[in-house]
Amino acid sequence: MSKPQNLDALLEVGCEEIPARFMPGFLQDLKSKAEERLKKERIGFGKIQTLGTARRLVLAIENISVGQSDLTEEVKGPPAEAAFDPDGKPKPAALGFAKSQGVTLKDLKLKPLGNRNYVFAQVLKKGQPVEKILKVVFPEIILALYQPLAMRWGNYDIKFIRPFHWFVALCGNKTIPFELAGVKSSAFTRGHRYLKNSKPCLPAGRFKIQTSKKENYIKVLARLGVIVDQEERKRIIRKMVNEAGKRVKGVALVEDDLLEEVTYLVENPLAYVGKFKDEFLSLPRAVLITSMKKNQKYFPVLDEAGKLLANFVVVTDGCQSAKVVEGNEKVLTARLSDAKFFYEEDLKLPLQLRIADLDRVSFFERLGTVSNKVERMIKLSEWLAKSLNLDEQGVARARRVAELSKADLTTKIVYEFPELQGIIGKEYALRGGEEAVVAEGILEHYLPRYAEDQLPQSPAGTVVALADRIDSLVGYFSVGSIPSGSEDPYGLRRAVHGIIRIVLEKNLDLLLDEAISNSYKLYEPVFLGFLFAQGETGYQDFAKIKKRILDFIAGRLRPILLEKGIRYDVVEAVLVDFNDILDTLKKAQVLNKLVSESWFAGVVRSADRIARIAKEARREEVLERDFVEKEEKELFDLYLKINWEVGEAIKQEDWMKAIKELAKLTETIERYFEKVLVMHGDEKIKLNRLALLKSIDKLYLQVADLRKIVL
């Protein structure tokens, strides 16, 4: 008899339009949830691919096994005394257990568990056919998908991002039956909502999928006017948009974010070129591009010199009427007219005079206004600029950037297009006669806006970027608005990632506790004014707040260090008492090199042994007069010398030298423990010995918590 061949399986979730921004996450989650669930059910499979448009999520599984693999497991039964009498004869409990597990009495075994013996049975669970498993697994996968937004409809308790309309569920050529929210699965899909299809329709516009083969499904959908493979759709859109730009002797600006969004807005792309009035080209480039991209999803067109042309490319969902161009031109003209009006109105009031209006813009309901924030940013920027050794001119520029940094929030353009904050500030600052470096700093202080974004280039922009983020961190943490789980409504993780990137890539020495302390002091008028009025004076546990902020930053730095190839145990060692981002990286890189050195193991063992005993110490002062053994005096004298040398090395941030100095303690420490009893019967001697070990422990901890190193 020939071995049964593996099959392919297909799941299509048809629903109302899912917002384009959620589609990449949905498709990735669909794949990972399917892999996870099939593995759990002991179902073998080959390649898994997810496809999709706004109206459908598709899971294509190749080479899925025809059934579950068998499973042998040991099942615990009743205690031995309940199952058998003293002569070994089975009692009803043993008989019932054997029957329930489908085994004979001879198959039962006795095994000790804790203080008692129990009956156990080896039970073989035969695998179920894959169709039976998928009947349960498919709906479970659908409902397990992460929902950034969810809704209910009808009288159903089921929640999903959009209402279901149909399900295609196949394994081979068999339909996998299930039902969710009143919708039953079948072999029937639906084509493009608007295009006429070349194939005759079945009732309600449904079309049968004959087999679960992915290639067959893609071809069927293509005949129905749907390009279901998002990568193919993206390739087609890019090509169409580029060709459309060439038709007007230009080059289409195809940015990845807009391309991906448009990819998930259409099922059958068709591109057209539109035109707008030349008079709108007087608007700043960013205003024009944003007006086209944000609401209309148009691709701008540039000339050979990179200047904007009065053209745009619109991608429609299969619309074959030339009138679509005229309609889109009218819509864009209206939007650009609004933008031109806003821009001209904004220019009537210089950026400098807009600063006062920030007093009417709320920063956070418990942290005052944006005007308050700017006042803090000015002072914190001055402190940071001096700490980072900027000259007087650099400090003055940082102050000016901070003063103007948020002024564009009161403009009509930024109100309409919030993503232009900073960009418009730069534009209006230049028009107001500000130095180019100050105007650039206004834009730069928002950088980096996302993980791979560029960093601020000017010293002033760098300083204000740090000040802005530190101020937000301290403020939100002080009022308890701390990110939890996946929730981060105020972008604090992004802010910290920006701080870390700026510090590391610009090689900045910044003591975080000092920065946090200075920032917190600037908040005190807000706190005393209306925030923490507990009793007459109000109270804030700043030490706890600072610790939480430092731990939060350390939590974001940890994966960055790991990505740089630092061992996990070294990362944990250097993040203890973390306070300096750049210094922590340098220290970690040195330790990462030294862990393979033979002598380094002695340093780690000495640090660990001393730390375990030193925790008993009740004081830190060491009294030489209380030494009894010469080994004590030798260790103390060496500690004093090494303590000074390590301190000097740390000042110079020479971590290699600091660790090599610590290594000089190893031999003397070993001799000390061989000859000296720390827990002496005389309390005075014992306390002094513990104090010495406590001092040495603190010396090790100045470098890192070496106990965390795994030898």
N, C-alpha and C positions, 0 to 999 in steps of 0.2 A: 504493500500500500504506500503510495507516495506521500511525502510529508506535506501538510497543508501550507500553502503560500501565504505570506503576510499580505496585508491589505493597505490601502490608503483610507484616510478618514477626512471628512470635511464638515466644518461648522460655519454657517453664515448667520449672523445676527442682523436682521433688517430692522431699522428703526427710523424715527424722524431725525432730522439733521443734528449731528453732534457738532458742537463748536470746534472749529478747525484747530484751535490752540491745544485742545485736549487729545487730539487723535494720535500723535506720536506716543504719548504716554499710555494710552489705551492699548495700542498694538503691542508695545513692549510688555505691558502687564499681562495681556492675553497670552502671549507666548510663555512667559515665566510661570503663570498660574497653570497652564496646560502641562508643562514639563513637570512641575511639582506634583500635580494631582495624578498624572499617569504613573510616575515613579512610585508614589504612595500605593497605588492600586496594583503594582507589579505588572504593569503593561509595558512591554518593550516597544520602542519606536525608533525611527530614523530621524530625518530632518523635519523640523517644525518651522513653518513660515507663517507669518501673519500679513494679511493684505487688508486694504480698506479704503473706503471713501467716507464722507460725512454720513452717508445713509446705510453703511454696512461695515461690520467688523467680521473678518474672515480668518478662520484657523484652518490651515492645511497641514495634515500630519501624514508623512510618508512612511511606508514600511511598518505599519503598526501591527503588533502581534495579534494572532487570531483569538487569543485568550490570555488570562492571567497565568503567571507561573505558579506551580504548586507551592504550598507553604507548610513546612513542618514546624510546629511550635509545641512547647511544653506547657501544659495547663495544670495549674495547682488545684487540688481537690480538698476534701475534708481532712482534719487531723487523723493521724493513724489510729488512735484509740476510738475515734468515732466510726472509722471505716472497718476495722477488724477487731474481733474479740481476742482474748489472751491466747487462744489456740490457733490464731491466724485465720479463722473462718470469717468470710465477708459479712458485714452487717448491711442493712438496707442502704446506708449512706454510700458504701462502696459500689453496690449494685447500681444505684441510681446515677452515681457519677460516671461509671463506665458506660452506661446506656446513653447518657446525655452526650458523651463525647464520641460515641460510635466505636468503642474499643471493647476488648474482652477483659476479664479480670486478670488474665495472665499478662496483659500489657501494662497493668498498673505497677508503679514503682514507689517505694518509700524513700524520702529524702529529708535530711534534717533542715530545718529552717528556724533560726533562733534557738529556742530551748525545746522545741517540739519537732516530731516527725510528721510529715504530711504526705498525702497520696498525690502522685503526679502521673500524668498520662501524656505520651507523645502522640499528638493529633495531626494527622495529615489533612490539610484543607486543599481540596482540589480547586484549581483555578476555574473561574467562570468565563464563559464566552465573552469576547470583547464587546459585542453588541449590547449585552446585558449591563456591562460596566459603563459603557458610554451613555446609556440611557440615564444613568444617575450622574455621571461625571460632567457631561456637557452643561446641564443647567447649573450645576454647582460652580463650574468655571465662570459662567456668565455672571452669576450673583456675587462671586468673590472678587470681581474686578474693582480696583480702587475707583471710587466715585468722587471727583473733585466737586461735583454738584450732583444732586440726586433729586428725583421727583416721584410722586405717586400719581396714578391716574385711575379713573374708575373707582371701583370698590376694593381694589387689590392692595394688599399690604406690601407687595414687592416694590422696591425702589430701584430705579435705574436713571441714568442721565437723561434719557429720552424714551418715550413710549415705544414698545415693541410693535412691529407690524408683521413680521414673518421670521421663521427660522428654517434654514436648510440644514439638515443633519443626516449625513450619509456615512456608511462604512462599506467600502466596496460599492455594490449597487443596491444595498439595503438601506431603507430609511430607519433612522434611530428615533423612536417615538418618545416625546416628552411634551410637557405643556408648562408655560410660564405666563402669568397674567392673562389667562384666557386665550393665548396664542399657541396653537399646536405646531409642532415641527412637521416638516414634509420634505419632498424632493423638489419643491417649486420655489424658484427665485423670482425676482422682479427686475425688469430692465430700467433704463433711464426714464426718469419721470416725464420728460417733455419730448424726447426724440421719438420719431416713428421708427419702428423696428422692421427689418426686412422679413423676419419670420412671422407667420400668423400667430396671433395671441390666443392663449387659452383664457377661460373666464377670469375676470378681475385682473387682467394683464399679467398672469403668472406663466412662468416657463419652467419646464421640467429639466432638472439636472440628472442625466442618465447615470453618471458614475462619479465617484469621489476623487478621481484623478485631478490634481491641481491644474494641469495643462488643459484638460478638457473644460474645466470650470472657467478658466480665464478666457478661452476661445468663445464659449457660450455667452459670457458677459460682454465680450467685445462685439458680438453680433447683436446684442441687445443695447448697444450704445454706451457701454460702461467699460472704461479702462480701470480695472480693479486693482492692478499692481501699482502701488503708489510711487515706486521708483521709476517705473516706465512712464507713468503720468508726469512725474517731475521732469524726466528727460525730454518728453514731448513739449512740455510748457516752455522749458528753457530754449529749446530749438525754435519754437514758434515765436517767442518774444524776441529773440535775437534777430530772426529773419524779418520780423515786423519793423524793428529799429532800422535795419538796413534799407527798407523800402523808402524811408524818409532821409536817407543818407546820414544816419546817425548810429549811435551805439546804445542799445538799451542797458539801463543800469539794473542788473539782476542780482539783488542782494539775497543771501541765503534765507533770512528770516521771512521775507515776503514771499519768496519762491515756495517755501514749505507751506506757508499759510494758504496760498492760492491752490497748491496741490490738493489740499483737503477741502477746498471750497467747490471743486468741480469734479464731475465724473467723466466728462468728455470735453476736454479743453479746445477752445477755438479763439485765436487772438486777432485783435483788430487794432489799427492805429488811429488815434484821435488827435485833435489839435485844440489849443487854446490861444487866446489873444496874446500878442507879443508884449503888450503893456504889463502883463503880470510877471514878465521876466525881471522887472525892477525889484521884485521882492527878494529877500535873502534866499539863497539856495536851499537852506534847511527848511524854511517855511514852505517853499514850493514842493519839495520832496515829501515832507510830512503831510501836507494837504492831499497829495496824490496817494500816498501809501496808507495813511491811517484808516480812513473811512471807505475809500473807493478801491483800494488794493490795486492801484495802477502802477505800472513800471515806468519811471521817467526815462527820457531819451537824451543823450549827450551828443555834442559834436566831437570832432577829432581832438579838440583842445581840452575836452572835459567840461565845457560849459553846457548848461541846460538849453535844450531846444524847446520850442513851444509845441511839443508833442508828448504823447503818452501812449502806452500800450495797455489795453484792457483784455483780460482773459475771461471769456464767457463760458458758460456751461452748455456748450453745443449750440448756442444761438446762431442761426444761419441767416439772420436778417441784417442787412446793412444799416438799417435804422438804429440798431443798437449803438452805433458810433455817435450819431446825432444826440441820442438820449444821454449818453455818458458825457459828451462835451457840454451839454447844458448843465448837468449836475456839477461838473468840475468848475465851470465858469462861476456858478453861484458860490461855491466854496472858496474859490480864489478871490472873488469879489469881497467876501466877508474877511478873508485873511488880509487883503490889501487895506480894507477899512480899519481893521484892528491895528495893523502895523502903522499906518499913518497917524492914528489917534495916539498910539503909544509914544511916537516920536515927539509929540507936543510937550511931554513931561520928561526932562532928563532923568537918567537912572539915579543920580544922587538925590533928587527930590522925592524919589519913591521910597527911600529908606523909612521915612516917617510912617508911611502907610502900612508897614509890616506890623505895627502895633495892633492892627485890626485883623491880622491873620493868626489863627491859633496854631501853635506847634503841637501841643498835646493838652488835653483838658485839665490835667493836673500839673503841667509843667510850664504854664504861661504861654506867651505869644512867640511868634517867630522873631519879633523885635528883641525879646529877652534872649532868645537863642543867639542872635547875631552879636549882642553885647558880650555874651559869654565867649563866643567864638573869637571875637577880637582879642580879648585878654588871653585866652588860651593859646591863640596863634602867636601872640607876642612871646609868651613863655616858651612855647615849643621852638620858635625861631631862634631864640637865644640859646636854648638847650642844645640845638643842633648846629650852633656856631655860625649862624648867618650874620653877616655884617649889618651895620646900621641901615644901609639902603635895603637889604634883604628883609629886615624886620619891618621897615616902613611899608614895603610892598606887600608883605604878608598881611599887615594890618589893613591896608587899603582893599585887598582882595576880600578879606573877611567882612569889611564894612559893606561892600557891594554884592557879596556872594548870593544873597537871597532877594535882592531888590526886584529882580525880574519876575518874582512870583506874583507881583501886583499888576503885571501887564495883561492886556486883553489877549495877546497872542498865547502866552503861557496858560492862561485860563482855558483857552480853547484847545491848546495842544500841550498838555503838561510835560510830555516827553522832550519839549524844547527848552526846558529850564536849563540855565547855564549857557546853552547855545545862543539864546536870545540875549542873555545877560552880556555875553561877550560882544555881540553885534551892537547893542545899544551903548555899551561902554566905549567902544571905538568911536561911535558917532558922537559921543559926549566928550571926546578929547582925552580919554584916559590913556595912560601908557599901554603899549601893545602887550607888554608882559603882564600887566594887571588885568587887562581884558581877557587874556588867555587863561590867567589863573582862575577867573570866575567860572569858565568852562571846566578847567582841569580839576577843580575841587570836588566835582561829582565823579571823577574817575578813580578806580575802575568801577563801571556800572554793573558788570557781570564778570564771570570767572576769567574769561580770556581777553577782557577788554584791555586797552592800552592804559598805561599809568600816567599820572601828571608828570610833566617834564620840568617845569620851572620849580625852583625852590619855594616860591610863594604859594604856587598851586599845591605843592606837596604838603606844606605845613598846614594849609587851611583844610585840605582833604582829611588829614589826620585829626585836626581839631573838631571838624564837623562830626566825624564818626565817634570820637571819644566822648564828645558832649552827649550824643544820642545814647550811647551805651550807658553812661553814668545816669542819665535822666531816667531812662526806661527801667533800669535795674533798681533805681531808688524807689520807684513807685510800684515795684513788683511785676512789671510787664515784661516777664522773662520768657523767651521761647520755650515751648515744651513739645516733645514729640516732633511731628512734622510741621507744626504750626509756627510761623514766624511772621506775624502780620506787619511788623515794623522793620523787617529786613535787617535784623541785627546780625544774623549769621553772615549775610552778604557784607555788612559793614566791617565785621571782624576779618573776614577773608581779605577785604581791601586793605585794612591796616597791615595784616601780615605780609601781603604781597609788596606793599610800598616799602615796608621796613627791610624785608629781605632783599628785594631787587635793587634797592637804592643804598643798601649797606648802612642803615641808620642805627645809631646807638640810642635807644629810647628806653628809659626805666619806666615801666608801665605803672608801678605803684605811685610814683611821683606825678605822672600825668593824670592818673585817676584822682589822686588827692587834690591836685590843683583844680581839676574840673569840678569836683564835688564842692569845693569852697565857693566856686562861682555860682553854684545852685543854692547856697544857703539862704539868700534873700527870698527866693521862691518858696523854699521849705518853711521858713519862719513866717512868711506872709500868709499862706493859706493852706499849706499842705499837711504837715504833721503836727497839728495842734492837739497834742495829747497832754492835758494838764496845762500849766502856765507857760512852759518853755518849749514844749514839743521835744521829740526825741527820735533820733535815727541811729541805728547801729551801723556806723560807717565801716567798721572793721569787717563785719559780715558781708556788707554790700561789695566791698573791694575784693574780698575772697571769692565771692560768686563771679564777679567780672573776670578776675584772673583765671579762675577755673574754666570759665566759658571760652576765653581766648585760648587757653591751653588745649581745650577740647577740639578747637578748630585747627590748631597747629599740629596736633598729633598725626592726623592722616597725611599732612603735607610732609612731615619728617619721614614717615613710612614710605611715601612715594619717592623720596630721595634716596631710598636704599638703606636707611638706618634700621638696625635691628629693633624689634619691638621692645625687648627688655632694656636696651639703651635708651629708647624714647621714654619709657616709664621712669628710668633713673634720672634723666635730665629735667623732666617736667615737675619734679618735686620742688616746692618753693619757687615755682616759675615766676619770673619777673621781667625777663629781657628776651625778646623774640630772636634777635640776631645772635646774641650771645649763646642762647640755647642751641641754635643750629650749629654754631662753631664747636661748642662743647660736645654735641652729639657726634659730629663728624670725627673728632679726635678719639672719643671713646670707641666709636665703631671700628677704628683702625687698631686700637690697643687690645681689644678683647681677644685677639688671636695670639698676643704675646704671652709667653710662658710666665713671666714674672707678674703679669697683671692679675693672675688668679690669686696670688698671695695678698695683693691689695684688697681684693674683693672679700676674701676670707677674713682678713683682719678687721675690715670695716664692719662686716656682719657680726663677728664675735663680740667686738666692743659694743656695738649698738644693742645687742641682746642683754648685756650686763648693765650698760650705762642707764638703761631705763629705770633702774632701781635708785638712781642718784637723787638725793634731795637737795643738793646744793651744787654750785659750779665752781666756787672758790677753792683753789688748791693751796694747802698750807705746807710749805717745805719742812717746817719743823716737825710735822707729823709723819714724815717718811721714816720707815724702819729698815727696809731692805735697800741694798745698793741698786737693784734693778729698778726700783721705783724712781730713784733719783736720776738714773740713766735715761729712763723713758721720759721723765718730765723735762730734763735738759734738752733732749732731742726734740720733744714736742715744741718747746719754745722756739727753737731754731727753725724747725719745719713750718711752724705756724707763721712766722715772719716771711719765710720764703714763699709759701703758698699765697699769702696775702699780697705780696708784691707781684706774683705771677698773675693773680686774678685781676689786679689793677691794670696790668698790661694785656689782659684777655689772652694770656698765653696758657691755654689749658693743657697742652702737652707738658710744659714745664711743671705746672701745678700737680699733675698726676704723678709725674716722675719723682717729685719731691715727696709726695705721700708714700711712694714705694719704699723710700728710705726708712720708713717706720716699721716695715713688715718684720724684719729679723729681730729687732729690739722688742716688738710686741710679743712675738712667739717666745722669746726668752723670758719676758715678764710673766707670762701665764704659766711657764714651766716652774718658775721659782716663787711666785707670789700668790698667796691665797687672798683673793679680793674680799670675800665675805669673812673677814677676820672676826674673832670673838670680841675684840676690843672695838666698841662702837665708833670711837674717835678715828681709829686707824681705818676701819671699813668705810666710813663716810668720806675720808680723804682720798682713798683709793677709787671710790666710785666717782668722786668729783673729777679726778684726773681722767678717768675713762670718758666721762661726760664731755670734758673739754676736747678730747681727741675725737669723739663722735661728732661734735659740732664742726670740727675742722674738716673731717671727711665730707660732711653735708654741705659745706661751702662749695664743694665741687659738684657732687651729685649724690643721690641715694644709691650707693654702690651695692646695697643689699639686693637690689632688684635685678642685678646682672645675673644671668643664668650661665653657670660654668659648664 
